[in-house]
Amino acid sequence: MSIRGLLRTAVLLAFAFTATAAGAAQRVAIGTGGTGGLFYIVGAGMAKVINEHLPGVTARAEVTGASIENIRRVAAGQEQVGFSSASTLYEASAGRMPFHSPQPVAAIAYLYPAVLHIAVKADSKFRTIDDLKSATINLGPPGSNSAVLGMRLLNAYGVFDISHARFLSYTEGTNAMLNGTIDATMVLAGAPTAAMIDLATQRHIRLLSVNKARIGNMLQKYRFYRLDTIPAGTYRGQDKDITVIDDPAILFTAKSVSDRMVYDITRTIFTHLDEIGAIHPQAKKIKLPTATNTPIPLHPGARRFFDTQQGQTAQ
């Protein structure tokens, strides 16, 4: 072979080696939600952190229909990591509706709270959740976690009336409150959330607190829910703490994903929380001490990372 031929062969082999090396990078698809939602915003930030700090792995946040779709896609191996509400993830693991069989999912970490806001006009007669029996109330989009939790809560109080329920988007609910076609609206989101900020800016509103004694049986039945607090001053005109129900955001994976991969992803996220916290105020609530508060068992790879951190803290 001529020298020119040898050189050409060497160049082709070099290109082939480069392409092979690039193709060897492990790809991690992260199922999030719509582009305007917090799942997507935080998921895109996590993908950026993984790409910058975990060699050999290429991560991408994917736009999806959120919790239910993410669970189905992760279980099918179409995504490696996903975001879900705690309630949906628990029901998927147990094989409850809308899932027809237990899904092979495992938790990576508790991320941040998503709390159920219940807003009424400040000058209305509705001062407690008990008063909502006669109220026309928006529970959130049909089939949403907000609507499911809202119905469970109102049933726990004995005030749910389907004829008074509306199933509107959060924006539609805000507009309906403003034009007087409904009396109350619910929003399940991290506080502060845009829908409530918008409403409180245009109208004086009152947020209603839940009474722990009234919902004890509900919390026993649905152990993935937690009590939380919206601190005074979070919204315009809010002069006291509000007790609310939290259906937190959980990062999860499939049981079949390798321990090493899940360990590396968990380590990368939790050793760069400063970068993730800069993405959004809610992302600042992702903390190592609360990370293991998940509704289903942790993946062994995530468990190994958190056990290592606890061991280092104990030293």
Contacts in CASP RR format, 6 or more apart in sequence:
PFRMAT RR
TARGET T0000
AUTHOR 0000-0000-0000
METHOD contacts of the structure
MODEL  1
MSIRGLLRTAVLLAFAFTATAAGAAQRVAIGTGGTGGLFYIVGAGMAKVI
NEHLPGVTARAEVTGASIENIRRVAAGQEQVGFSSASTLYEASAGRMPFH
SPQPVAAIAYLYPAVLHIAVKADSKFRTIDDLKSATINLGPPGSNSAVLG
MRLLNAYGVFDISHARFLSYTEGTNAMLNGTIDATMVLAGAPTAAMIDLA
TQRHIRLLSVNKARIGNMLQKYRFYRLDTIPAGTYRGQDKDITVIDDPAI
LFTAKSVSDRMVYDITRTIFTHLDEIGAIHPQAKKIKLPTATNTPIPLHP
GARRFFDTQQGQTAQ
1 9 0 8 1.000
24 56 0 8 1.000
25 56 0 8 1.000
25 57 0 8 1.000
25 58 0 8 1.000
26 56 0 8 1.000
26 57 0 8 1.000
26 58 0 8 1.000
26 261 0 8 1.000
27 57 0 8 1.000
27 58 0 8 1.000
27 59 0 8 1.000
27 60 0 8 1.000
27 80 0 8 1.000
28 47 0 8 1.000
28 50 0 8 1.000
28 57 0 8 1.000
28 58 0 8 1.000
28 59 0 8 1.000
28 60 0 8 1.000
28 80 0 8 1.000
28 81 0 8 1.000
28 261 0 8 1.000
28 265 0 8 1.000
29 59 0 8 1.000
29 60 0 8 1.000
29 62 0 8 1.000
29 78 0 8 1.000
29 79 0 8 1.000
29 80 0 8 1.000
29 81 0 8 1.000
30 43 0 8 1.000
30 46 0 8 1.000
30 47 0 8 1.000
30 59 0 8 1.000
30 60 0 8 1.000
30 61 0 8 1.000
30 62 0 8 1.000
30 79 0 8 1.000
30 80 0 8 1.000
30 81 0 8 1.000
30 82 0 8 1.000
30 83 0 8 1.000
31 39 0 8 1.000
31 43 0 8 1.000
31 61 0 8 1.000
31 62 0 8 1.000
31 64 0 8 1.000
31 70 0 8 1.000
31 73 0 8 1.000
31 74 0 8 1.000
31 79 0 8 1.000
31 81 0 8 1.000
31 82 0 8 1.000
31 83 0 8 1.000
32 39 0 8 1.000
32 40 0 8 1.000
32 42 0 8 1.000
32 43 0 8 1.000
32 44 0 8 1.000
32 61 0 8 1.000
32 62 0 8 1.000
32 63 0 8 1.000
32 64 0 8 1.000
32 66 0 8 1.000
32 70 0 8 1.000
32 82 0 8 1.000
32 83 0 8 1.000
33 39 0 8 1.000
33 40 0 8 1.000
33 63 0 8 1.000
33 64 0 8 1.000
33 65 0 8 1.000
33 66 0 8 1.000
33 70 0 8 1.000
33 83 0 8 1.000
34 40 0 8 1.000
34 63 0 8 1.000
34 64 0 8 1.000
34 65 0 8 1.000
34 66 0 8 1.000
35 63 0 8 1.000
38 189 0 8 1.000
38 190 0 8 1.000
38 249 0 8 1.000
38 280 0 8 1.000
38 282 0 8 1.000
39 66 0 8 1.000
39 83 0 8 1.000
39 249 0 8 1.000
40 61 0 8 1.000
40 63 0 8 1.000
41 279 0 8 1.000
41 280 0 8 1.000
41 283 0 8 1.000
42 83 0 8 1.000
42 111 0 8 1.000
42 112 0 8 1.000
42 249 0 8 1.000
42 276 0 8 1.000
42 279 0 8 1.000
42 280 0 8 1.000
42 282 0 8 1.000
42 283 0 8 1.000
42 286 0 8 1.000
43 61 0 8 1.000
43 83 0 8 1.000
44 61 0 8 1.000
44 279 0 8 1.000
45 61 0 8 1.000
45 275 0 8 1.000
45 276 0 8 1.000
45 279 0 8 1.000
46 59 0 8 1.000
46 61 0 8 1.000
46 251 0 8 1.000
46 269 0 8 1.000
46 276 0 8 1.000
47 59 0 8 1.000
47 60 0 8 1.000
47 61 0 8 1.000
48 275 0 8 1.000
49 268 0 8 1.000
49 269 0 8 1.000
49 272 0 8 1.000
49 275 0 8 1.000
49 276 0 8 1.000
50 57 0 8 1.000
50 59 0 8 1.000
50 265 0 8 1.000
50 268 0 8 1.000
50 269 0 8 1.000
51 57 0 8 1.000
51 58 0 8 1.000
51 59 0 8 1.000
53 268 0 8 1.000
53 271 0 8 1.000
53 272 0 8 1.000
54 264 0 8 1.000
54 265 0 8 1.000
54 268 0 8 1.000
57 261 0 8 1.000
57 264 0 8 1.000
57 265 0 8 1.000
62 79 0 8 1.000
64 70 0 8 1.000
64 73 0 8 1.000
66 83 0 8 1.000
66 84 0 8 1.000
67 83 0 8 1.000
67 84 0 8 1.000
67 85 0 8 1.000
67 88 0 8 1.000
67 89 0 8 1.000
67 145 0 8 1.000
68 88 0 8 1.000
68 92 0 8 1.000
68 98 0 8 1.000
70 79 0 8 1.000
70 82 0 8 1.000
70 83 0 8 1.000
70 84 0 8 1.000
71 82 0 8 1.000
71 84 0 8 1.000
71 88 0 8 1.000
71 89 0 8 1.000
71 92 0 8 1.000
71 99 0 8 1.000
71 103 0 8 1.000
71 105 0 8 1.000
71 252 0 8 1.000
72 103 0 8 1.000
73 79 0 8 1.000
74 80 0 8 1.000
74 81 0 8 1.000
74 82 0 8 1.000
74 105 0 8 1.000
74 252 0 8 1.000
74 253 0 8 1.000
74 254 0 8 1.000
75 92 0 8 1.000
75 103 0 8 1.000
75 104 0 8 1.000
75 105 0 8 1.000
75 254 0 8 1.000
77 254 0 8 1.000
77 256 0 8 1.000
80 253 0 8 1.000
80 254 0 8 1.000
80 257 0 8 1.000
80 261 0 8 1.000
81 108 0 8 1.000
81 251 0 8 1.000
81 252 0 8 1.000
81 253 0 8 1.000
81 265 0 8 1.000
82 251 0 8 1.000
82 252 0 8 1.000
82 253 0 8 1.000
83 111 0 8 1.000
83 249 0 8 1.000
83 250 0 8 1.000
83 251 0 8 1.000
83 252 0 8 1.000
84 92 0 8 1.000
84 249 0 8 1.000
84 250 0 8 1.000
84 252 0 8 1.000
85 114 0 8 1.000
85 145 0 8 1.000
85 247 0 8 1.000
85 248 0 8 1.000
85 249 0 8 1.000
85 250 0 8 1.000
86 110 0 8 1.000
86 224 0 8 1.000
86 225 0 8 1.000
86 247 0 8 1.000
86 248 0 8 1.000
86 249 0 8 1.000
86 250 0 8 1.000
86 294 0 8 1.000
86 295 0 8 1.000
87 145 0 8 1.000
87 148 0 8 1.000
87 149 0 8 1.000
87 222 0 8 1.000
87 224 0 8 1.000
87 225 0 8 1.000
87 247 0 8 1.000
87 295 0 8 1.000
88 145 0 8 1.000
89 105 0 8 1.000
89 107 0 8 1.000
89 224 0 8 1.000
89 250 0 8 1.000
89 252 0 8 1.000
89 295 0 8 1.000
89 296 0 8 1.000
90 223 0 8 1.000
90 224 0 8 1.000
90 295 0 8 1.000
90 296 0 8 1.000
91 97 0 8 1.000
91 98 0 8 1.000
91 99 0 8 1.000
92 99 0 8 1.000
92 102 0 8 1.000
92 103 0 8 1.000
92 105 0 8 1.000
93 102 0 8 1.000
93 103 0 8 1.000
93 105 0 8 1.000
93 295 0 8 1.000
93 296 0 8 1.000
94 102 0 8 1.000
95 101 0 8 1.000
95 102 0 8 1.000
95 103 0 8 1.000
104 254 0 8 1.000
104 255 0 8 1.000
104 256 0 8 1.000
105 252 0 8 1.000
105 253 0 8 1.000
105 254 0 8 1.000
105 255 0 8 1.000
105 296 0 8 1.000
106 252 0 8 1.000
106 253 0 8 1.000
106 254 0 8 1.000
106 255 0 8 1.000
106 296 0 8 1.000
106 297 0 8 1.000
106 298 0 8 1.000
106 299 0 8 1.000
106 300 0 8 1.000
106 302 0 8 1.000
107 250 0 8 1.000
107 251 0 8 1.000
107 252 0 8 1.000
107 294 0 8 1.000
107 295 0 8 1.000
107 296 0 8 1.000
107 297 0 8 1.000
107 298 0 8 1.000
107 299 0 8 1.000
107 302 0 8 1.000
108 250 0 8 1.000
108 251 0 8 1.000
108 252 0 8 1.000
108 253 0 8 1.000
108 262 0 8 1.000
108 265 0 8 1.000
108 266 0 8 1.000
108 298 0 8 1.000
108 299 0 8 1.000
108 302 0 8 1.000
109 250 0 8 1.000
109 251 0 8 1.000
109 266 0 8 1.000
109 269 0 8 1.000
109 270 0 8 1.000
109 286 0 8 1.000
109 291 0 8 1.000
109 292 0 8 1.000
109 294 0 8 1.000
109 298 0 8 1.000
109 302 0 8 1.000
110 248 0 8 1.000
110 249 0 8 1.000
110 250 0 8 1.000
110 290 0 8 1.000
110 291 0 8 1.000
110 292 0 8 1.000
110 293 0 8 1.000
110 294 0 8 1.000
111 248 0 8 1.000
111 249 0 8 1.000
111 250 0 8 1.000
111 251 0 8 1.000
111 285 0 8 1.000
111 286 0 8 1.000
112 190 0 8 1.000
112 248 0 8 1.000
112 249 0 8 1.000
112 282 0 8 1.000
112 283 0 8 1.000
112 285 0 8 1.000
112 286 0 8 1.000
113 190 0 8 1.000
113 191 0 8 1.000
113 226 0 8 1.000
113 228 0 8 1.000
113 246 0 8 1.000
113 248 0 8 1.000
113 249 0 8 1.000
113 285 0 8 1.000
114 145 0 8 1.000
114 188 0 8 1.000
114 189 0 8 1.000
114 190 0 8 1.000
114 246 0 8 1.000
114 247 0 8 1.000
114 248 0 8 1.000
114 249 0 8 1.000
115 188 0 8 1.000
115 189 0 8 1.000
115 190 0 8 1.000
115 191 0 8 1.000
115 228 0 8 1.000
115 230 0 8 1.000
115 244 0 8 1.000
115 245 0 8 1.000
115 246 0 8 1.000
115 247 0 8 1.000
116 146 0 8 1.000
116 149 0 8 1.000
116 150 0 8 1.000
116 153 0 8 1.000
116 186 0 8 1.000
116 187 0 8 1.000
116 188 0 8 1.000
116 244 0 8 1.000
116 245 0 8 1.000
116 246 0 8 1.000
116 247 0 8 1.000
117 186 0 8 1.000
117 187 0 8 1.000
117 188 0 8 1.000
117 189 0 8 1.000
117 191 0 8 1.000
117 193 0 8 1.000
117 196 0 8 1.000
117 207 0 8 1.000
117 230 0 8 1.000
117 244 0 8 1.000
118 129 0 8 1.000
118 132 0 8 1.000
118 184 0 8 1.000
118 185 0 8 1.000
118 186 0 8 1.000
118 207 0 8 1.000
118 208 0 8 1.000
118 244 0 8 1.000
119 177 0 8 1.000
119 184 0 8 1.000
119 185 0 8 1.000
119 186 0 8 1.000
119 187 0 8 1.000
119 196 0 8 1.000
119 199 0 8 1.000
119 200 0 8 1.000
119 205 0 8 1.000
119 206 0 8 1.000
119 207 0 8 1.000
119 208 0 8 1.000
120 126 0 8 1.000
120 135 0 8 1.000
120 183 0 8 1.000
120 184 0 8 1.000
120 205 0 8 1.000
120 206 0 8 1.000
120 208 0 8 1.000
121 177 0 8 1.000
121 183 0 8 1.000
121 203 0 8 1.000
121 204 0 8 1.000
121 205 0 8 1.000
121 206 0 8 1.000
122 203 0 8 1.000
122 204 0 8 1.000
122 205 0 8 1.000
122 206 0 8 1.000
122 237 0 8 1.000
123 204 0 8 1.000
124 183 0 8 1.000
124 206 0 8 1.000
125 131 0 8 1.000
126 132 0 8 1.000
126 135 0 8 1.000
126 183 0 8 1.000
126 184 0 8 1.000
126 206 0 8 1.000
126 208 0 8 1.000
127 206 0 8 1.000
127 208 0 8 1.000
128 208 0 8 1.000
129 153 0 8 1.000
129 154 0 8 1.000
129 157 0 8 1.000
129 159 0 8 1.000
129 208 0 8 1.000
129 210 0 8 1.000
129 211 0 8 1.000
129 214 0 8 1.000
130 157 0 8 1.000
130 159 0 8 1.000
132 154 0 8 1.000
132 157 0 8 1.000
132 159 0 8 1.000
132 183 0 8 1.000
132 184 0 8 1.000
132 208 0 8 1.000
133 158 0 8 1.000
133 159 0 8 1.000
133 161 0 8 1.000
134 164 0 8 1.000
135 164 0 8 1.000
135 182 0 8 1.000
135 183 0 8 1.000
135 184 0 8 1.000
136 164 0 8 1.000
136 166 0 8 1.000
136 181 0 8 1.000
136 182 0 8 1.000
136 183 0 8 1.000
136 184 0 8 1.000
137 154 0 8 1.000
137 164 0 8 1.000
137 165 0 8 1.000
137 166 0 8 1.000
137 182 0 8 1.000
137 183 0 8 1.000
137 184 0 8 1.000
137 185 0 8 1.000
137 186 0 8 1.000
138 165 0 8 1.000
138 166 0 8 1.000
138 167 0 8 1.000
138 168 0 8 1.000
138 172 0 8 1.000
138 173 0 8 1.000
138 176 0 8 1.000
138 177 0 8 1.000
138 182 0 8 1.000
138 184 0 8 1.000
138 185 0 8 1.000
138 186 0 8 1.000
139 146 0 8 1.000
139 147 0 8 1.000
139 150 0 8 1.000
139 151 0 8 1.000
139 165 0 8 1.000
139 166 0 8 1.000
139 167 0 8 1.000
139 186 0 8 1.000
140 146 0 8 1.000
140 147 0 8 1.000
140 166 0 8 1.000
140 167 0 8 1.000
140 168 0 8 1.000
140 169 0 8 1.000
140 170 0 8 1.000
140 173 0 8 1.000
140 185 0 8 1.000
140 186 0 8 1.000
140 187 0 8 1.000
140 188 0 8 1.000
141 147 0 8 1.000
141 167 0 8 1.000
141 168 0 8 1.000
141 169 0 8 1.000
141 170 0 8 1.000
142 167 0 8 1.000
143 167 0 8 1.000
144 188 0 8 1.000
145 188 0 8 1.000
145 247 0 8 1.000
146 170 0 8 1.000
146 186 0 8 1.000
146 187 0 8 1.000
146 188 0 8 1.000
147 167 0 8 1.000
149 188 0 8 1.000
149 225 0 8 1.000
149 245 0 8 1.000
149 247 0 8 1.000
150 186 0 8 1.000
151 160 0 8 1.000
151 165 0 8 1.000
152 218 0 8 1.000
152 222 0 8 1.000
153 210 0 8 1.000
153 215 0 8 1.000
153 218 0 8 1.000
153 245 0 8 1.000
154 160 0 8 1.000
156 214 0 8 1.000
156 215 0 8 1.000
156 216 0 8 1.000
156 217 0 8 1.000
156 218 0 8 1.000
157 214 0 8 1.000
157 215 0 8 1.000
166 173 0 8 1.000
166 176 0 8 1.000
166 182 0 8 1.000
168 176 0 8 1.000
168 185 0 8 1.000
170 185 0 8 1.000
170 187 0 8 1.000
170 189 0 8 1.000
170 195 0 8 1.000
171 195 0 8 1.000
173 182 0 8 1.000
173 185 0 8 1.000
173 195 0 8 1.000
174 185 0 8 1.000
174 195 0 8 1.000
174 198 0 8 1.000
174 199 0 8 1.000
176 182 0 8 1.000
176 185 0 8 1.000
177 184 0 8 1.000
177 185 0 8 1.000
177 199 0 8 1.000
177 203 0 8 1.000
177 205 0 8 1.000
178 199 0 8 1.000
178 202 0 8 1.000
178 203 0 8 1.000
184 208 0 8 1.000
185 199 0 8 1.000
187 193 0 8 1.000
187 195 0 8 1.000
187 196 0 8 1.000
188 247 0 8 1.000
189 195 0 8 1.000
189 196 0 8 1.000
190 282 0 8 1.000
191 230 0 8 1.000
191 234 0 8 1.000
191 235 0 8 1.000
192 234 0 8 1.000
192 235 0 8 1.000
192 281 0 8 1.000
196 205 0 8 1.000
196 207 0 8 1.000
196 235 0 8 1.000
197 235 0 8 1.000
197 236 0 8 1.000
199 205 0 8 1.000
200 235 0 8 1.000
200 236 0 8 1.000
200 237 0 8 1.000
200 238 0 8 1.000
201 236 0 8 1.000
204 237 0 8 1.000
205 235 0 8 1.000
205 237 0 8 1.000
207 230 0 8 1.000
207 235 0 8 1.000
207 238 0 8 1.000
207 242 0 8 1.000
208 242 0 8 1.000
209 242 0 8 1.000
209 243 0 8 1.000
209 244 0 8 1.000
210 227 0 8 1.000
210 243 0 8 1.000
210 244 0 8 1.000
210 245 0 8 1.000
211 243 0 8 1.000
212 219 0 8 1.000
212 227 0 8 1.000
212 243 0 8 1.000
215 245 0 8 1.000
218 225 0 8 1.000
219 225 0 8 1.000
219 226 0 8 1.000
219 227 0 8 1.000
223 295 0 8 1.000
224 247 0 8 1.000
224 295 0 8 1.000
225 245 0 8 1.000
225 246 0 8 1.000
225 247 0 8 1.000
226 245 0 8 1.000
226 246 0 8 1.000
226 248 0 8 1.000
227 243 0 8 1.000
227 244 0 8 1.000
227 245 0 8 1.000
227 246 0 8 1.000
228 243 0 8 1.000
228 244 0 8 1.000
228 245 0 8 1.000
228 246 0 8 1.000
229 241 0 8 1.000
229 242 0 8 1.000
229 243 0 8 1.000
229 244 0 8 1.000
230 238 0 8 1.000
230 241 0 8 1.000
230 242 0 8 1.000
230 244 0 8 1.000
231 241 0 8 1.000
232 238 0 8 1.000
232 239 0 8 1.000
232 240 0 8 1.000
232 241 0 8 1.000
233 239 0 8 1.000
248 293 0 8 1.000
250 294 0 8 1.000
250 295 0 8 1.000
251 269 0 8 1.000
252 296 0 8 1.000
252 299 0 8 1.000
253 262 0 8 1.000
253 265 0 8 1.000
253 299 0 8 1.000
253 302 0 8 1.000
255 299 0 8 1.000
257 299 0 8 1.000
259 299 0 8 1.000
259 300 0 8 1.000
259 301 0 8 1.000
259 304 0 8 1.000
260 301 0 8 1.000
262 299 0 8 1.000
262 300 0 8 1.000
262 301 0 8 1.000
262 302 0 8 1.000
263 301 0 8 1.000
263 302 0 8 1.000
263 304 0 8 1.000
263 305 0 8 1.000
266 301 0 8 1.000
266 302 0 8 1.000
266 305 0 8 1.000
266 306 0 8 1.000
267 305 0 8 1.000
269 276 0 8 1.000
269 286 0 8 1.000
270 288 0 8 1.000
270 291 0 8 1.000
270 305 0 8 1.000
270 309 0 8 1.000
273 286 0 8 1.000
273 287 0 8 1.000
273 288 0 8 1.000
276 283 0 8 1.000
276 286 0 8 1.000
277 283 0 8 1.000
277 284 0 8 1.000
277 286 0 8 1.000
288 306 0 8 1.000
288 309 0 8 1.000
291 306 0 8 1.000
292 298 0 8 1.000
292 306 0 8 1.000
298 306 0 8 1.000
END
